[in-house]
Amino acid sequence: MNTLCALFVLMPGLMLAAPQALIEGDTITIGNGKLKRTISTKSAISTTEILNKLDGKTLVPGNAREFVLHLKTGATLSPSDFSIVSKKAGQPVIDGKEVACLEIGMKAARPAMEAKLTYVLGADDSFIRKSLEITPAQDLEIAGIDLESLTLAQAYQPYTISQITARGAGQWRPGLGQPLYTRESGTFWGIEHPASVNTVKDGTLVCSYLVGRTLKAGQRYTTHSSVLGVADSPDFTKEAFFDYIDQTRLRPLRLQVQYNCWFDQGKNVEAGKFIASVEKISQELNRTRGVPPLAAYVIDDGWQDPSDWSDSVWKVNKKFDPEFKDVRAATKTAGSSLGLWMSPGCVFGGQPAIPAMRKAGFRALDPWMSLSDPLYMEKLTDRLGQLTRMGVTYFKLDGVFGHLNTRNFDIEGFKGSEQELNDPQYDPQKIQYLTDGSDRLIDAFQKMHAINPNVYIVISNGAWLSPWWLQHIDSVWMINAGDAASGATRTGELVYRDRVYHDLAVSENTQFPLCSIFNHEPKKTSSDESKDTFRKYLYMDLSRGTGFVELYLKPDILKPYDWDVLAEGLLWARQVFPTFKQSRMHGGDPRKKEVYGYTAWLDDQGYVSLHNPSDKPQSYTFTLDRKSGLTKSSTGKIYQLSSPLAESLAGLKDTWRYGETLTVMLQPAEVRVLNFDTRRADWSTLTALQTRTKEDFVKDTSPDASKDPVPAPPNGPSKKHR
C-alpha cells in the first residue's frame, strides 16, 4: 500500500474531494469528514493536532514522536535523528475506493538507514493507519518499535492487567493487544497486532511492539500498522472501536453453527460413529425441523496418529481415511463440511510425537513444542494448508501457548514452564516469545485464508483476548474457564459461564467483542430435563451474542422434544444474529446472584435477556437508551415488544420508545427474553416447535432415582484443564 502514495504529488492549495491529503510547507494534513491529523515537519516529524469531527473536539498532544526505534544496544532513534528527503501526498484508488495517502521519506546517518512513514485514510473510515518502513545500510539489531509516543493528559488504558504467568490455574491475562482511549474526546489508539504493548503511564501514550530481530544490510522491513480512530462521544469509544474491528476483520462476522463430537465420543471417535452422528443431527435438525444445515461437523481430539512427526506433523490415525474421504462425503451429504481440532503447541494429543521431533532437530520445550521454532512451524503451516486444500473448512486450534493451568515460553536458560517465570521481571522475554509465535501463527492463518477465504479458525487455550486477532482468525476462547460449565443445575451452569463473562467484560474491562468469543456452549448430553428447563438455558446461552455456536451433543440419547427445543433456539439465534456485532452484558454480577443478562441492537431490531440466579425474587430496571446498547439512530423509533417465550412478556406493555424504562420482577432462576422490533417479529415457527411433541421429561422422584439431572460428559474426565 505504501508505494501507492507515490502516484502523484499534490501542490499546495489544490482543491480535493474527501478524503484529503495536503502538503502546505512544513504542515501536512490527512483527513476526511470524520477526522483530521495535522503533522509538522519543521524540525522533527510530529503530530501537532488531531481533530475529531464527530464530536467537534481537538486533541493537542505534547512531546509527540511519530516513531521510536529501540535498538538492542539500548540506543533509540526518533524523527529528530532523521532528515526529511521527500514528502508525497495522493488519493489512489484501492479496491474501488479512494483513499488519502501520505508518505514522508527520511534518511539517518548514524546508523545509516533510509525510512518512510506512511499514513492511510479511506473516504468513509473513522480511523487513520500509520506504518514505518526502514532499510538499514548495515546489519541492525532492533528490539522494538513505538509507532505512537506522545503526552496526552486525557489518555487512559481501559485494560490494565498484566498477568503473564507460566503457572497458575486461571491466571492468564497477558493484557497484550489492547487499545487505548481518551476521556474528553472519543479517540482510540493501538498497534494492529495481538501481542502489541499499548500503554498509558503518567500521561504518556505509547503504542509499541517487540521486534527482536536483526535486519540485514539492505533488507526492507515494514512495521505493523498503528491506528488512530474517533467516536462521536467519549462515552461510546468502545462501540466505535468495535465497529472499526468489525470493518477490518479478515472475514465478516458470520453465524457459525456446528457440531463437535467431544462430549459425544471423546477420544473414542472413529469414522463410523462420527458419520452416524452427522446423519442423526442432519435428519433431526435440518430435514425434520427446518434448521439450515450446520456450517461444520467437527472431529475433536482422537483423529491424530502421534507416532512420528519428524517428516510431517498431525498425521491421521487408522480410524479414519488419510484424507477423511468418508466423513467429508457424509458432511457434504448433510449440506455441510468437515472441521478438525488440533493443538499447535502439541499441548494436547501430540506429546507422544515430541521425542522424535526433538531428535530430528525441532525445538521442543518442557513438555511442548516451541511456536517460534522455524522448523516445526514450517511443518505445521504446511499441514494446515494441506488440510485446508483437502476441504477442511473449520479449525479449532486448542493449546496454543498453553492451557488453563500452565503456559510455556521459549526463553534461553529455561525449559519452558518453570514457576520462576511467573516473575514479571521476565515479561519482556515472555512477550518476545508470544510475539514471535503469534507472527508465525499469523503467517499460517494468512496462507489458509489464501487457499479458502471462507475458512473458519478458532484459537482456544493458551491464546488471549486481543481484538486484533480478529484481523487473522474468527473467534477466541474466553480463557480462564473449563470446557464443561460446572453446576448441579442449569442455573449453576449458566452462572459458571456468565461469571467469567462478567469478569472479562465488566470487572476487567477487556476490550474484545462478545460476538467473537468461543464459550464452549451449548451442551446437551442428557435427556433428563424438561423442555422448559432446557429451553431457558438454551435461550440464555444464545443471547450472549456470539456468532460462534458449537453444539456439544450426544445425539443418540436425545428425545424428540430435545430436538424441538434445540431447533427452536437455533432459529431464534438466526433471526437475531444481525444484532450480535454489538452484543454486551448488562446488570449485576452472576457470582453475587444479582440479576444480569445480555443485549444487542441494530436501528430497527434488538433484544434483552434477563436471568435471576438467586433463590429469591428480584426486581430489575432497564432503560432503553444508548448506554444500554441502543444505537444513536434509535431515538424516535417505536418498538414492538414480543418474545417466543410467552411468559417473558408478563406485566409489560406492547410498545416501547427510546428512553423508556422497563421494570421486571423475576422469580428465582427465571429467564426472560424480550425482543424489540419496529415491525413485530413473527415467532410462529418457533412456537409451533414448542408444541410439536407432547411428550416431556418427568423426573423420577423414587428413592433410587439419579440425583444428577445433567450428567457429566462421557468418555472419562472433561478437559477442564483446557
N, C-alpha and C positions, 0 to 999 in steps of 0.2 A: 504493500500500500504506500510506503514511503516515497517510492520513485514517482508516483502519480502526481505529487505536488510539483514536480519539475516540468510539467507540460507547458506552463507558461508563467510569466511574471506579470503581476498586476501593477500598473502605475498608480501612484497616489492620486486619490480623488476620483478614480473611476467608479461609476455607479454600478452596483451589483444587486442581483436578486439574492434573497436568502438561500442558503447560508453564505456568510461573507467572511473572507479572509483579506485583511488590508495591511499594507505596509506604508507607513507615513513617517519617514525619517527614522528616528530611534524608537518609535512606538509601533507595535504590532498588535492587531486585534483579530480575534476569531470569534464569531458569534452567529446567532440566528434569532428567531423570535422568542426564544426561551432563556438564553443566557449569553454572556459575552465575557471573554477573558482578555485582559489587556496585559501585554508583556513589554517591558522596557529592555532595550539593547544598548543603552547609553554607556554604561560602564561594564556591568556583567548582566547576563540574561536573568531577568527576574520578573515574576508576576507582580504587578502593582495594583490590580483591581479585578474583582470578579463581580459582575452584575447579574443578579438573579432576577430576570424579567418576570418570572412567575409570581414572586412575592414583592417585587419592586424594591428590594434591598441590595445594598452594595457591601461587599467584603473588601477590606483593605489590609492585606497581610503585611507583616513585617519580616525583615531578615530572610526574604524569600530566595531560596536557591532552587533552580529548576531541576537540578540533579546533584548528587554527590556520589562519586566513585570511592569506595573503600578498598584500598589495596591491602594485600596480605601483609605488607611491611608495616601496616598501621597508618600509613600516609593517606590523605584524602585529596581528591581533585573535585573542584566545583567549577561553575562557569567562569569565575574570576581567573582561573588558570588557563583559560582558552581565549583565543582571539577569534572573532567572527569573520568568516570568509565569504559567506553568502546568505541571502535571505530570499526565499521564494514563497509565493502565495498563489493558490489556484483553486478552481472549482471543477475538479474532474468528476466524471460520471462513473459510479461503481455499481454494478448490478442494476443498472437502470435508474439509479438515484444520484442526484447531485450532492456532493459533499464539499465542505470547505477544508482546505488543507494548507498548513504552514510548514515550511522546512527552514531550519537555521543551521547552516554549515559552520563548523568550528575546527580549529587546529590548536594543538598543545605542543609545547617544545620539550618539556620535562615531566614525565617521559613523553617521547614523541608519539603522537597519535592524531587521527582525524576522527571527528564525531559529527553527528547530525541529530538534532532534535526535531521531532515531527508531532504536530497536533492535527487531529482529525475530528470533524463535526458534521453530522448529517443534517439535512434540512429539517427533519421532524424530531431529531434527537434532543433529549434533555440532558445530555452528557457529552463531555469532550474527552477524547482519549489522547494520551501522550506517550511516546516511546523514544528511546535513545539508541542510536546505532554508533558503535565505536569500532575503530580499526587501528590497532597499535602497530607501530613500526618495528617493534621488537617484542619478544615474549613478555607478557604482562599477567601477573597473578592478581585476580580480582576476588576479594572476599564477599562484597555485597554492593548493592546499588540502592540509593534513595532516589525516587522519582518525584517526590514532593518533600520539601523540607522548609517549613516556614512557621512563623509565630502567628497565632490567631487565638485571641483570648476566649472566643466563644466556641472553639472546637472541643469536642469531647469524644470519648471512647465508650460506646454503649455496652460492649462486652469486655470485661476487664480481667477475666480469669485466665491464668496461665498455669495449667496443670499438665505437665509433660512427663508422665511417670512411666517407669518400666514395670513397677509392681504396685498392685492395689486394685481391688475389685471396685469397679465403678468410679475409678479415679483417673479419668482420661478426658481432659478438657484442654486441648492444646492452645485454644484461643487464636489459632492461625487463620489467615484469610478472612478476617472480619473487617467490615467497613468502619469509617469514622464519620461523624456528623457535626453539624454546628447548631447552636441553640437559638440564635436570633434570626438568622436567615436559613431556609431549608436547603442545605447542601450536603452531599455525601462524597466521600473520598476513599481511595484504596488502590492497591495493585491487583490486577486481574490474574491472581494466582492463588490456589488454595493454601499454599504454605507461606504466603506473604506475611510480613510483620508490620502492621499498621498501628501506630500508637500516638497517643497524646500525653505528653508529660510536661508539666509546668507551662502550659500554654503553647508548646511547640508540637506541631503536627508533622509526623514523619510517615511516609509510605515507602516501604522498602522490602527487599527480599535478598536472600543469600544466593550468591553465585557459586563461590567456592571452586573456581576452575582457573586454569592457565590458558590465556588466549595466545595463540601462536602469532608470530610476526605476520602481518598482512591478513590475518583472519578477521572477517567481519562478524560482529556479534550484535544482535538486536535484542533489546530487553523485552520483557513482558510489558504490557501497557499499564499505565496508571489511568484512573478515571476520576473525573470531577463532574458531578451531576447536581441537578437542582430539583426542588419540590416547591409547590405553591404555598407551603407553610411549614415551619419547623415542627409543627405538631404531626405532620404526615410525611416526614422524610423517609421513614421506614417503608411506607407504602410506595413512594416514588422509587426507592432503591429496588424494591421487589419488582416493580414494573420494568426497570432497567434490566434486571436479571432475566425476567421473562422475555424481554426483547432480544437479549444477546445469547440466550442459552443455545447450545448446539442444535438441539432438536426441540420442536414445540412440545409443550406440556400436553400429554395425552392420557386418556383413561386406560391404563394397562391392567386389565383384569385377567388373572391367570391362576392356574392350579400348581401347587408344589407338593411333591409326594412325601416330604419328610415326616409329617405326622401320620401319614398313611402307611408307608412301607419302611421308613428309616433306611438303614444301610442294607436291608434285605431286598431292596428294589432290584427288579430284573425285568427284562423286556416284556414278558408275558403279563406279569402283574400290572406293569405300568400301562400297557396298551388296554387292559381291561378297565382300568380307572379312567383312561381317556374316553373310552366308548361309553362308560356309565355316565360320566359327567355330561358329555355331549348330548346323550339321549335325554337325561333328566332336565338339564337347564335349557339347552338350545332347541331341540326338536319338540320337546313336550311342553315347555313353559315359555318359549318365545324370547329367551335371553339371547342377545347376539353372541356369536362364537367367541370363546376366550382368545386372548391375544397369544397365549403360550401355555404349554403344559411342560412343567419343569422337573427334570430329574435332579434330585439333590445328591448329597454325599452318598457314594456307593457305586458309581459307574466307572471309577478310575482304577487302573492297574498300576500300583506304585512300586513295581518290582525293580525297574531300572530305567531311569530317565536321563542317562548320560548322553543319549543321542537325540531324544525327543521327549518333551515333558507332557504330562497329563494324557497318558495313553488310556485306551478303552479296555476294560476287562472282558472276560469271556461271556459275561451275562448279556452283552449287547454286541451287535454287529459293529465292526470297527468304524463304520460311517453312520451308525444309528439308522440304517435304512428302514427297518421295520417300524420303529417308533416314529420316525419322521413321516412315514406313509400314514400311520394312524392319526397323527396330529393334522396332517393335510386333509384327510377324510373328514375330520371334525371341524374343518374350516379354520384351522389354527396352525401353529408351528411349534418347534421344539425349543425349549430353554434348558440351560445347563448351569449347575452350581460348580464353582471352582474356588480354590484357595490360593491366591497369587503367592503368598509367602510360605505355602505348604504348612500353614498353621494347623489346618485340619486336613485329614485324608491324604496327605502327601509326605508325611515324615519318614515312612519306610524307604522312600526313594532318595533321601538326602545323603546317606553314606556313599552311594555310588556316584552321585553328582559331586560330592566333595572330592572323592578320589579322582574324578575326571577334570578337576580344576575349577569347579563352580565355587563361589564364595558362600559358605553356609555359616549361619550364626548358631547360637545355642538356644533353642534347637531348630530354628527355622532357616529359611533362605533369605539372603540379602536382596532387597529390591533395588539396590544401587549397583549390583553386580552386572556388568555388561553382558557376560556370557549367559547367565541364567535369564536375564530379562530379554535378551535377543531370542532365546528359545521360547520363552513364554509368549512374547509378542507374535512370533511365527505361529505358535499353536492356536492362539486366539484368532489370528487371521484365517488359519485353515478351517477352524470350526465355523467361523462366520461365513466363509465361502461355501461350506458344506450345507448351510441352510439353518444353522442355529441362530435364532433371532433375539434371544434373551440370555444375558449372563448375570448370574449372582456371584459376585466376587467377595468371598467371605474369608476373613482372616487376612487382612491387607498388611498392616503393620503390627498386628497382634490381635488380642481378643479382650473380653470383659475384664479379665484378671491381670493379664501380662502383655507388655509391648516389648518389641525388640528394636535395637538400634545398632547400626554398623559403625562403631566408633573404635578407633585404634586403642588397644590396651584393654578392651572389654570383650567378653564373649557375646554380649547382646542384651541380656535382661537382668543384670545384677541389681540388687536393691540399691546399691550405691548410686546408680544412675537416676534415682528419684531426685537427687540433689539438683536444685536449679542452676548450680554452677556449670553443669554440663548442658544446659539448654541450648547454647549456640551449636554445639556438636550434634545434638539430637535434632534440632531444626534443620541443620545442613543435610542430615540423612533423610529426613522427611521430605525436604525439597528435592533432593536428587531422586529419591524413589518416586515421588509424585511426577517429576518430569518424565521418567521412563514409563510410568503408567499412562500418562497423557499421550505419549508417543504411540503406545499400543492402542489407546482409545481412538486416536485420530485415524490410524490405519484401519481399524474395524469400521469406523464411520465411512471411510472411502469405499470399502467393499459393500457395505449395506447402510445407506443413510437412514434407514428405519430401525436399525438395531437398538435394543433397549438394554442399558447397562446400569446395574446397581452395585455400589460399593458398600460393604457391610462392616463387620467387626474390624476394629483397628483403623478405621477411617475417622474423619471428624467432620463437623457440620460447617464447612465453609461454603457459602453460596457460589463461589467461583468454581467449585467442582462441576456445577451445572452447565458450564461452558464446554464440558467434555463428556459428561455422563448424564443420567436421567434421575436418579434417586439415591439418597444416602441414608444408611441406618441411623436410627435415633441415638445410638450409643448409650452406654451405662445402663443397659437393661438386658434381661434374659429373653430368650426367644419365646418361651411359653409363659404368658402372663399368669402369674400365680394368684390363687384366690379360691376359697371354698365355694363361692357363688359367682354368678355373672357380675354382680355388683363389685365383688372383690377383684375380679379380673379387670374390669373397667378402671377401677381406682388404681390398680398396679400400673397399668399403662399410662393412664392420664396424669398420675403424679409425676411421671417422667416428662410428659409433655409440659406440665406446669413448671417443672424445674428448668427445662431448657428454654421454653418460650417466654416465661414470665419472670421467675426468680433470677435466672442467669442472663436473661435478655439476649439470647442467641439470635443473631441476625441471619435467619435461614427460613425460607418459605415452607410452611407446613404442607403445601401441596406436593412437595417433592421428598417427603420423609417416608422411609420404609419402617413400618411399625410391627411387622410380623403378625398381622391380623387380616381378616377374621379367622377364627379357629372353630371347627365343628367336628369333633371326634367322637361324639356320642349322640344318641337319640333320646337320652334320658332327661329331657326338659320339655316344658310346654312350649307351644308355638309362641305364646305371648312373651315368655322369658327370652327365648332365642331372638325374637323379632326386636325387642327393645335393645338388647345387647348389640345386634347387628346394625340397627339404625344409628345408635350412638357411636359405634366404631366407624361407620362410613362417614358420619358427619364430621369427623376430624379433618376431612377435606384433603386427603392425599390422593393424588392421581394414580398411585401405585397400590393396587388391591390384590394381594396374593392370598389365595384361598388355601387354608390348611385343613383339608377334609379327610375323612375316612368314608369314601363314597359307598362302600359295600354295606355299611350298617345304617345309613341314613334312611329315614322313613319318608313316604310321600309328602307328609306335612313339613318335614325339614326342607325338602327341595322347594316347596311352595314359598316358604319364608325366605330362603336364600335367593330365589329368583326375584321375589318382591323387593328385597333390599338392593340387589344389584340394579334393577330397573330404576329405583329411586335415585341411586347414585349417578346413573347415566343421565337422568333428567336434570339434576342439579349440578353436574360436573362443570359446566361453563363458569360457575361462580368460584370454583376452587382456587383460582390463581391468588386470591387474597384471603384465603381461609385463616382464621385466627381463633385463639382460645379466649373465653371471657368468663367472668365470675370469679369464684374463690378458689381455694386450694383443696383439691381432692383428698390430699393426705389428712387435712383437718376436717374432712367430711362436710365441707361447705358446698353449696350449690355452684355448679360450673357448667360449661358447655362450649360449643363451637358455633361459629357463624361465618358466612361468606356471602358476598353480594356482587351483583352487576347493577347497572342502572335500573333494569326492569325486573330483576329476579334476585331473591335471596332466601336464606333460611337461618333459623336459630334452633339449636338443640340445647336441651337442659337436662341435667341429671342431679338428683338429690341422693348422695351416697350415704346419708345419715339414716339412723333408725327412728328419727323423729320428723314430723312435718316441718318444712321450712318455706318461707316466703322469699321470692326473688324478684327484683325490679330490673328492667332492661329498657334503655332509651334508644329509639330508632334514630340514630344520628351518625355522623361521620366517624366519631370516636369509637363507635361500636361496629364499624365496618361498612356502613352505607357509603355510597360514592358521592362525590361532590355534585353530580348531576341528579341525585335522588331527590333534592329539595323540590317540593311542589307536586311530587308524584303521589298517587293513591294506590295503595297495595291491597290486594285481596288476600285475606288470610285463609289458608287451607292446610290440610295435613292428611297423609294416607293413614295416620293413626288417629282415628276419630276422637278418642278421648283426650288427645292433646289440646283440643280446641275448647275444652270446658272452661266456662267463665270468661271467654274472650269474645270481643265483637268481631264482625266480619271484615271491616275495612280499617286501614291504618294509614297514617301520614307520617312523613319525615318529621322528627322532633317529638312524636308522641311516646309515652312511657307505658310499658306493659308491666303489670304486677301479677305474678303467678304463685299460687300456693301448691307446692309439690309435696306429695306424700312420700313416706320412706321408700327409697330405692326407685322412685318414679323417674321415668324418662319421657320427655316430650320433644316432639319435632314439629316446628312451625315453619311453614312455607309462605313466603310473601311474593306475590306476582302482580304486575299491573293488569294482567289478564288471568283470571282464576285458573289454576292448574287443574288438569284432568287426571285423577288418580284411579279411574275406573278399572284399568288393567291390574293395578296393584291390589285394589280391594277385592277384585274377583279372585285373585290368588289366595286372599285371606280366608275365603270360604270354599275354595276348590276341594279341599279334603276335610271331611267331617271328623275323621279320627284325630285324636290329640293324645299327648302323653299324660298319663295319670300316674303319679308317684305311688310306689308300693310302700305302704306305711307299716307293713308287718315287721316284727322284731328283727328278723334276719335279713331285711332288705338292705341294700348298699346305702351307705350314708354319703357317698360321693356322687352327686348328680352330674358332675362333669369330669369323667375320668381323665387321668394324665395321659399324655401321648404314649403310644405303644412303642415296642421295639427298644426297650432299655431307657436309660435316663435321657431327659431333654438336654439339648446342647445349651444349657443356661450359661455356660462359660463363654458362649458365643455372644 
